Amino acid sequence: MSKILRSPGQKALLRTLIELRNEADLTQRALADRLEKPRSYVSKIETGERYIDPNECVDWALGCEGEPLELFRRFIAYRDRR
């Protein structure tokens, strides 16, 4: 599992998630509250300690008041820059 969490694609996804949260001007705690999760959930995802599935990515985008499709577009753009 550690290879997945450190792959270039996973790093691109984490970068996208962190940027989206920061652009929404949300702390990890504020986003966690919106997602009805503990703050450690957000922290572990952002540090790559926890895998995030596509459904959770959609929830993350909505929790940041963003568009899920935009999250995936940005992720693909970052991933393809390698």
N, C-alpha and C positions, 0 to 999 in steps of 0.2 A: 504494500500500500504506500510506502514512503516514496517510491518512484513517482506515483501518480501525483502526490501532493507537492512534488518539487519539479514537475515537468515544466517546460517552457509554456505550454498551453495553460497549465494551472496557474502559473505566475501571472500570465496575461489576464486571466479571469480575476485573480485576487486584486490586481492593479485596478481593474475596471470597477470592482465592487467598492474598494476603498475610495476611489475618486467619486463615485456616485454618492456615497454617504457624505463625503466632505463637501461636495457641491450642494447637497441638501442642507448643509450646515447642521448636521446631526452628530452628536457624540455617539460612541458605541452604546452607551446606556439608553439614550433616547431612541435609537433604532431598535434596540432589543425590546424596549417597552412597546413600541409600535408592533413588533412581531410577536409579542407575548412570549418572549424567550428570556433566559438569563443573559446578562451582559457577557458572560464567558462564551456564549454561543457565537456572538459577533466577533469577539476577540479571537477565538480559535479558528474561525473561518478566515479571518483576515491574516492570521499568521501562518496559515496552511496546516494547522494541526488537525483540522476537521474538514472533511470533504463536504461540498455543497452540491446538491443535485439540481437539475433544471427547474423543478417546481419551487425549490427554495430560492433560486435566482429570481424567479418571477415575483415571489413574495418580497424579496429584498428590494427590487426595483419599485414595487408599489409602496413599500414602507418608506422609501425615499421620495415618494410622490413623483417617480419617474415612469418612463415607458419601458416595459420589459423588452420590446423589440429593439429599442435604442441601446439597452444594456448589452444585448447580444451582438448588435452591429459594432459597438465599440470593442467588445471582446475580440471579435473576429479581426478587426483592424489591428489591434495590438498583437494578436497571435500571428498574423501574417507578416508582421514587420521583422520577425526574427531572421 
